[in-house]
Amino acid sequence: MKKLKATMTLDQHFKIAEVDKRIYGSFIEHLGRAVYGGIYEPDHPESDNQGFRTDVINLVKQLQVPIVRYPGGNMVSAYNWEDGVGPKAERPRRLELAWRTIETNEVGTNEFADWAKKVNADVMMAVNLGTRGIDAARNLIEYTNHPSGTYYSDLRRQHGYESPHNIKTWCLGNEMDGPWQVGQKTAYEYGRLANETGKAMKQVDPDIELVACGSSSSTMPTFPEYEATTLDLSYDTVDYISLHQYYGNRSNDTANYLAKNLDMAHFIKTVTATCDYIKAKHRSKKTINLSFDEWNVWYHSNDQDKQIEPWVVAPPQLEDHYNFEDALLVGSMLITFLQNADRVKMAAMAQLVNVIAPIMTENGGGSFKQTIFYPYMHTSIFGRGVSLKPILNVPKYDARDFTDVPYLDAAAVHNEETGELTIFIVNKHLSEAMPLEVDLRSFTGYSLVEHIELYHEDVKAVNTMTHEAVKPQLNTFTTCELGHLSAQLKQTSWNVIRLKK
C-alpha cells in the first residue's frame, strides 16, 4: 500500500490578493434567540446597562468579528425599521412573518449600532425590498447617516443619537429569488428596484457600498441567470453580489460531507464568471466583487424546528449543536474564501449567537463555544494580510458526489507588516495522518511560532455548557529549519501553523 504524504511550496511572490478583513464577518437576524436571549437579555446577571450580555460580548471580541449583517435575513423583507426606533414603551409588537414569531422591537437600529461598537464591529445594514422599497430605504439611510437638519436625521437626534452612525455597507434586500420570501421578485423586478433604490441611497450618502442579492443558493432553478439579469439592470449602481450557501451531512457520509467546500468553490467561480460576463457586456472598467454573506453548516435542527409553536417571542429556532466534523468543514470553507480572496471581499457566517452559531447561551445562564468557534477564530485573528497560492502535491480520493478530492485543503496568509506567515490546513483523511513537507526557502529568516491543532478521535464529538470536548491543542512535533518545515497532520484535523520573521 502506497504511503500517504504531501508536499507544499510557499513563495511570497505567489500572491492571490490582499485579504479583506470583512470576509470574517457574521450575522445577527431577529430570528430565534439570536437577539433576545443571545446578545440581549436585560434580566441576565451579566448584562450591561443597555441589556446586552457581557459574556457574549467577550466571546464575540475573541472572534474579532469586523462586520455584522443586520437585521436580516428573511425577516427584513417585511420589516418596518421605524418600529425599532424611539421610546421602547411606544414600539409595536408585530407578527414576524418569515419565522412566524412575535417581534417585540425592543432592539432596533440604534441599539444594534451601540452593540456593534461594543464588539468593535461595523454594521452591514439590510433594507426591506420585499414589502417596501425606495422611500423607506432613503429615509433609513437619512436617519442613520445624515448629520442633522432634516426630518429623519433630527428624529435620530431626538432619540438620543446626536452623531450619525455612518453605516457604509448596505444589503439591497435578502434572497429576493426565494418563494419563501415575503415579496419575492423576478430578476427583472428585483434588478430594477435594486438599481433605483441604490441610486436614491447613494444620493443621500455617496460613500456607501451596496450589495445586490444573488441567488439564494447554487441549486436555485434560476441560478445563475438571476445574477446576470440583476447585474445587467444595476451594474453601475451596486458594488457586490451576494452568495448564500449552507451544507449538511444528512446521509451521514463524512468523506462526502468534508468535500462540500468544492461545491462552494464552484459556486464562487460561476458567480465570478457571471459578474465578468456582464462587465464585458457593459464595456465597463468596474469589477463587481462577491459578498458571501450567508454561509455555514445547517441541518441538525431541522426536525426540532418543525415542532415549534408559532407566534411566540424568541423561541429556540435553528439551534444546531455542532460536532467536530462540522468544524472541519467550516475550516475548509474559510480556506476556500482565502483561496478566492481576489473576488470574495465580504462574508458573513450565519449566524453569530444561538442560531446556527459558534456561540451558544442559556437564558439566564452561561455561554459556551461550539466546535466551529475555533477555525472561525483562528482565521479571523491570523488570516489577515496577503493570501498566497500554495503549490500543493497531495493524494486525492473520490466521494459519492465528488471526484479527485484533495485530502488536504490549504491556504496561507503573509502579513509583511508583522512579519508573520500562517498556514491553515484541514486533513480530511478519516483514518490516517498525513506527513507534510513545506518548502519555505522564499521566507528567509522565518521560524516556527506554534502549530495549533484541533482534533478529536470522534468526528461526532460536541461541546456543551459543562464540557468542552473539542478544543485546540499544541502540536509540539512540527519543526522548521533552513527554510524547510516538517509536520505530521493528524487524521481529520484542523491545523494552524504560525511562523514569524
C-alpha positions in Angstrom: 0.0 0.0 0.0 1.4 3.4 -1.0 2.3 5.6 2.0 0.4 8.9 2.1 2.5 12.1 2.1 2.0 15.7 0.9 4.4 18.5 -0.1 3.8 22.2 -0.3 5.8 25.1 -1.7 5.1 28.6 -0.5 6.6 31.7 -2.2 5.9 35.2 -1.0 5.6 36.3 -4.7 2.7 33.8 -5.4 0.1 36.3 -4.3 -3.7 35.9 -4.7 -4.8 39.2 -3.2 -4.9 41.2 0.0 -7.4 39.6 2.4 -10.3 42.0 3.1 -10.9 41.5 6.8 -14.7 41.6 6.2 -14.6 38.0 5.0 -14.6 37.2 8.7 -17.9 39.0 9.2 -21.0 37.4 10.8 -24.8 37.9 11.0 -27.4 38.8 13.6 -31.0 38.4 12.5 -34.2 38.9 14.5 -34.6 35.1 14.5 -34.9 32.6 17.4 -32.7 33.5 20.3 -30.0 35.4 18.3 -31.1 38.8 19.6 -33.4 38.1 22.6 -31.6 35.7 24.9 -28.5 35.9 22.7 -26.9 39.3 22.5 -29.7 41.0 24.5 -31.1 39.8 27.9 -31.8 42.7 30.3 -32.5 40.5 33.3 -29.3 38.4 32.9 -26.9 38.8 35.8 -24.1 39.6 33.3 -26.0 42.2 31.2 -24.8 45.8 31.0 -26.9 48.9 31.4 -28.4 48.5 27.9 -29.4 44.9 28.5 -26.5 43.4 26.4 -24.9 40.2 27.7 -21.3 41.0 28.5 -20.3 37.3 28.4 -21.5 37.2 24.8 -19.7 40.5 24.0 -16.5 39.0 25.4 -16.8 35.9 23.2 -17.5 37.9 20.1 -14.5 40.0 20.8 -12.4 36.9 20.9 -13.5 36.2 17.3 -12.5 39.7 16.3 -15.6 40.0 14.0 -15.1 43.0 11.8 -18.6 43.5 10.4 -22.1 42.1 11.3 -25.1 41.9 9.0 -28.4 43.1 10.4 -31.4 42.8 10.9 -32.0 40.0 8.3 -32.2 37.7 6.5 -35.7 36.7 5.6 -37.0 38.8 8.5 -36.1 42.1 6.7 -38.5 41.5 3.8 -41.5 42.5 5.9 -39.7 44.7 8.4 -40.6 48.4 9.1 -37.4 49.9 10.5 -39.4 52.7 12.2 -40.9 50.1 14.6 -37.4 49.6 16.2 -36.5 53.3 17.0 -37.8 55.7 19.6 -39.1 55.1 23.1 -39.3 51.3 23.8 -42.6 51.7 25.5 -44.1 53.0 22.3 -42.7 50.4 20.0 -45.3 48.0 18.4 -45.3 44.2 18.8 -45.6 42.7 15.3 -46.3 39.4 13.7 -42.9 38.4 12.2 -43.9 36.6 9.0 -40.6 35.0 8.0 -40.2 32.8 11.1 -43.8 33.1 12.4 -42.9 34.6 15.8 -43.8 37.8 17.7 -41.3 40.6 17.3 -41.2 43.0 20.3 -38.9 45.5 18.7 -37.1 46.1 22.0 -33.9 46.0 19.9 -33.7 48.1 16.8 -31.3 50.1 14.6 -29.8 52.4 17.4 -29.4 49.6 19.9 -27.7 47.4 17.4 -25.3 50.1 16.4 -24.4 50.5 20.0 -23.9 46.8 20.4 -21.7 46.7 17.3 -19.4 49.4 18.8 -19.1 47.3 22.0 -17.7 44.4 20.0 -15.6 46.6 17.7 -17.6 45.7 14.6 -19.1 47.7 11.7 -22.7 47.2 10.7 -23.8 45.8 7.4 -27.4 47.0 7.2 -30.1 45.4 5.1 -33.1 47.3 3.7 -36.6 45.9 3.0 -37.1 45.4 -0.7 -39.9 42.8 -0.1 -42.9 44.9 1.1 -41.1 48.2 0.8 -38.6 50.0 -1.4 -37.0 53.3 -2.4 -38.8 55.6 0.1 -38.2 53.5 3.2 -34.6 52.9 2.3 -33.7 56.5 1.6 -35.4 57.5 4.9 -33.5 54.9 6.8 -30.1 56.0 5.5 -31.0 59.6 6.2 -31.8 58.5 9.7 -28.5 56.6 10.2 -26.0 58.6 8.2 -27.1 62.3 7.7 -25.7 64.6 10.4 -28.7 66.9 11.1 -31.1 69.5 9.8 -33.6 67.1 8.2 -36.7 65.2 9.4 -35.1 61.8 9.8 -31.7 63.0 11.0 -33.3 65.2 13.6 -35.5 62.3 14.6 -32.4 60.3 15.3 -31.1 63.1 17.5 -34.4 63.2 19.3 -33.9 59.6 20.0 -30.7 60.3 21.8 -28.1 59.9 19.0 -26.6 63.3 18.1 -23.9 61.8 15.8 -24.8 59.7 12.8 -24.0 56.0 12.8 -22.2 56.3 9.4 -23.1 52.8 8.2 -21.2 52.3 5.0 -22.2 48.8 3.8 -25.8 48.1 2.8 -27.7 45.0 1.5 -30.4 45.7 -1.0 -32.9 43.2 0.3 -32.4 39.5 1.0 -32.9 36.3 -1.1 -35.4 38.0 -3.4 -35.5 35.0 -5.7 -36.9 32.7 -3.0 -40.5 31.7 -2.9 -40.3 31.7 0.9 -39.6 35.4 0.8 -42.2 38.0 1.6 -42.3 40.0 -1.6 -40.4 37.5 -3.9 -39.4 39.1 -7.1 -38.3 38.0 -10.6 -34.7 39.0 -11.5 -36.1 41.8 -13.7 -38.4 43.2 -10.9 -35.6 43.0 -8.4 -32.8 44.3 -10.6 -34.9 47.4 -11.4 -35.9 48.0 -7.8 -32.3 47.4 -6.5 -30.9 49.9 -9.0 -33.4 52.7 -8.3 -33.2 52.1 -4.5 -29.4 52.1 -4.6 -29.3 55.3 -6.7 -31.5 57.1 -4.1 -29.4 55.8 -1.2 -26.2 57.0 -2.9 -27.7 60.4 -3.4 -28.0 60.6 0.4 -24.5 59.2 1.1 -22.3 58.7 -2.0 -19.6 56.9 0.1 -21.7 53.8 0.8 -21.2 50.3 -0.8 -24.2 48.3 -1.9 -24.7 44.5 -2.1 -27.2 43.2 -4.6 -29.0 39.9 -4.0 -27.8 37.0 -6.0 -29.4 33.5 -5.9 -30.3 32.1 -2.5 -28.1 29.1 -3.3 -26.4 27.5 -6.3 -29.3 24.9 -6.5 -32.0 27.5 -7.3 -33.5 26.8 -10.8 -32.9 30.4 -11.9 -29.1 30.3 -11.0 -27.0 32.0 -12.4 -29.5 33.8 -14.7 -30.8 35.7 -11.7 -27.4 37.2 -11.1 -26.9 38.0 -14.8 -30.2 39.8 -15.1 -29.9 41.6 -11.8 -26.4 42.9 -12.6 -27.4 43.8 -16.2 -30.0 46.2 -14.7 -27.9 47.6 -11.8 -24.3 47.3 -12.8 -23.4 50.9 -12.4 -25.1 51.3 -9.0 -24.2 48.2 -7.0 -20.7 47.1 -5.8 -21.1 43.5 -4.7 -23.4 40.5 -5.5 -24.3 38.2 -2.6 -24.0 34.4 -2.3 -25.7 32.2 0.3 -24.9 28.5 0.9 -25.5 26.0 3.8 -24.3 22.4 3.9 -25.3 19.4 5.9 -24.5 15.7 6.4 -27.9 14.2 6.3 -26.7 10.9 4.7 -24.0 10.5 7.5 -21.3 10.2 4.8 -18.3 12.0 6.4 -16.0 11.7 3.4 -18.6 13.2 1.1 -19.5 15.9 3.6 -16.0 17.1 4.0 -15.7 17.5 0.3 -18.6 20.0 0.0 -16.3 23.1 0.0 -15.5 22.0 -3.6 -19.1 22.8 -4.3 -18.7 26.2 -2.7 -15.5 26.9 -4.8 -17.5 26.0 -7.9 -20.3 28.4 -6.8 -17.8 31.2 -6.4 -16.2 30.6 -9.8 -19.6 30.6 -11.5 -20.8 33.8 -9.9 -17.4 35.4 -10.7 -17.7 34.4 -14.3 -21.3 35.8 -14.4 -20.1 39.1 -13.0 -17.3 39.3 -15.6 -19.7 38.5 -18.4 -21.9 41.4 -17.5 -18.8 43.6 -17.1 -17.8 42.7 -20.7 -21.4 43.2 -21.9 -21.4 46.7 -20.4 -17.9 47.5 -21.7 -17.2 48.5 -18.1 -14.0 49.0 -16.2 -15.7 48.4 -12.9 -15.4 45.0 -11.3 -18.2 43.6 -9.2 -16.9 41.5 -6.2 -18.6 38.9 -4.1 -20.2 39.1 -0.7 -20.7 35.6 0.7 -23.0 37.0 3.3 -24.7 33.8 4.5 -22.7 30.5 4.9 -22.4 27.8 7.5 -23.5 24.2 8.3 -27.2 24.0 8.9 -29.2 20.7 9.2 -29.1 19.4 12.8 -32.1 21.5 14.0 -34.4 21.0 11.0 -36.6 18.4 12.7 -37.0 20.2 16.0 -37.8 23.4 14.3 -40.9 21.7 12.8 -42.3 21.3 16.4 -42.1 25.0 17.4 -45.4 26.7 18.1 -46.0 29.8 16.1 -46.4 33.4 17.4 -44.3 33.3 20.5 -41.3 35.5 21.4 -37.8 34.3 20.7 -38.3 30.5 20.5 -35.2 28.3 20.2 -35.1 28.2 16.4 -32.2 26.9 14.2 -30.2 25.8 17.2 -27.7 23.4 15.6 -25.4 21.7 18.1 -22.2 21.3 16.0 -19.9 18.4 16.1 -16.2 18.0 15.2 -16.8 17.2 11.5 -18.8 20.4 11.2 -15.8 22.3 12.5 -13.6 20.6 9.8 -16.0 21.7 7.0 -16.2 25.2 8.4 -12.4 25.3 8.3 -12.4 24.2 4.7 -15.0 26.8 3.8 -12.8 29.5 5.4 -9.8 28.2 3.4 -12.0 28.4 0.2 -12.6 32.1 0.9 -8.8 32.7 1.3 -8.2 30.8 -1.9 -10.6 33.3 -3.6 -9.6 36.4 -1.8 -9.2 38.2 -5.2 -13.0 38.3 -5.6 -14.6 37.3 -2.2 -14.3 40.6 -0.3 -17.0 40.1 2.3 -18.6 37.1 4.0 -20.9 36.6 7.0 -21.1 33.3 9.0 -24.7 32.9 9.6 -25.2 33.4 12.4 -23.3 34.6 15.5 -25.2 33.6 18.6 -27.6 30.6 19.2 -29.0 30.5 15.7 -26.7 28.2 13.6 -23.9 29.8 15.6 -20.4 29.4 17.0 -21.6 30.9 20.4 -24.4 29.3 22.4 -26.2 30.7 25.5 -28.7 29.6 28.2 -31.4 32.2 29.0 -30.4 33.4 32.5 -27.3 31.1 32.4 -23.9 30.6 30.8 -22.5 30.6 27.4 -20.0 28.4 25.5 -18.0 27.9 22.4 -19.3 25.4 19.8 -16.8 23.4 17.8 -17.0 25.7 14.8 -15.8 28.7 17.0 -12.2 27.7 16.7 -11.5 27.6 12.9 -13.5 30.8 12.7 -11.5 32.5 15.4 -8.1 31.3 14.1 -8.6 32.5 10.6 -10.1 35.8 11.8 -7.1 36.5 14.0 -4.2 35.1 12.0 -5.7 35.3 8.4 -5.0 39.0 7.8 -2.5 40.0 5.2 -1.9 38.7 1.7 -3.4 35.4 0.7 -0.8 33.3 -1.1 -1.3 30.4 -3.5 0.3 27.2 -2.0 1.7 24.8 -4.6 0.3 21.6 -3.1 1.1 18.0 -4.1 -1.4 15.8 -2.2 -3.2 12.4 -2.6 -6.9 12.6 -3.6 -10.0 10.5 -3.1 -13.4 10.0 -4.7 -16.6 10.5 -2.7 -20.3 10.0 -3.6 -20.8 13.4 -5.2 -17.2 14.4 -5.9 -14.1 13.1 -7.7 -10.4 14.0 -7.1 -11.0 15.5 -3.7 -7.6 16.5 -2.2 -7.1 15.0 1.3 -5.7 18.4 2.3 -7.2 21.8 2.0 -4.7 24.6 2.5 -4.3 28.3 2.5 -1.5 30.7 3.5 -1.6 34.3 4.6 1.5 36.5 4.7 1.5 39.7 6.8 4.5 41.7 5.8 3.9 44.4 8.5 4.1 42.0 11.4 6.5 39.6 9.7 4.1 36.7 10.2 3.2 33.7 7.9 0.3 31.5 8.8 -0.7 28.2 7.1 -4.2 26.8 7.5 -4.7 23.1 6.7 -7.5 20.6 7.0 -6.7 16.9 6.8 -9.8 15.1 5.5 -8.5 11.6 5.7 -10.7 9.6 8.0 -8.1 7.1 9.3 -4.6 8.2 8.5 -2.2 11.0 9.5 -0.6 12.9 6.7 3.1 13.8 6.7 3.6 17.3 5.2 6.9 18.8 3.9 6.8 22.5 3.2 9.4 24.4 1.1 9.8 27.8 2.7 13.0 29.0 1.1 11.3 32.2 -0.1 10.8 33.1 3.6 14.4 33.6 4.7 14.7 34.0 8.5 11.2 32.8 9.4 11.0 30.4 12.3 8.1 28.3 13.8 6.0 30.1 16.5 3.4 27.3 17.1 1.4 24.6 15.5 -2.2 24.8 16.7 -4.3 21.6 16.2 -8.0 21.0 16.6 -8.6 17.2 16.8 -10.9 14.6 18.3 -10.9 10.9 17.7 -14.7 11.0 17.4 -15.9 13.2 14.5 -19.3 13.4 16.1 -18.0 14.9 19.4 -19.7 18.1 20.5 -19.1 20.8 23.1 -21.7 21.6 25.8 -22.1 24.1 28.6 -20.4 21.7 31.0 -17.8 20.0 28.8 -15.6 21.3 26.1 -14.7 18.1 24.3 -13.3 19.8 21.1 -10.7 22.5 21.8 -7.3 23.5 20.4 -4.1 21.9 21.5 -0.4 22.4 20.5 1.3 20.0 18.2 4.9 20.1 19.5 6.4 17.7 16.9 6.5 20.2 14.0 9.9 21.5 13.0 11.2 24.3 10.8 14.9 24.5 9.8 16.7 26.2 7.0 13.6 27.0 5.0 12.1 23.6 5.4 9.0 22.7 7.6 8.0 19.2 8.5 4.7 18.4 10.1 2.5 15.4 10.9 -1.1 16.2 10.4 -3.5 14.0 12.3 -6.4 12.3 10.6 -9.5 14.6 10.4 -7.8 17.6 11.9 -7.7 21.4 11.6 -4.2 22.9 11.7 -2.8 26.4 12.1 0.9 26.6 11.6 2.3 30.0 12.5 5.8 31.3 11.6 7.4 34.7 12.2 10.4 36.5 10.9 
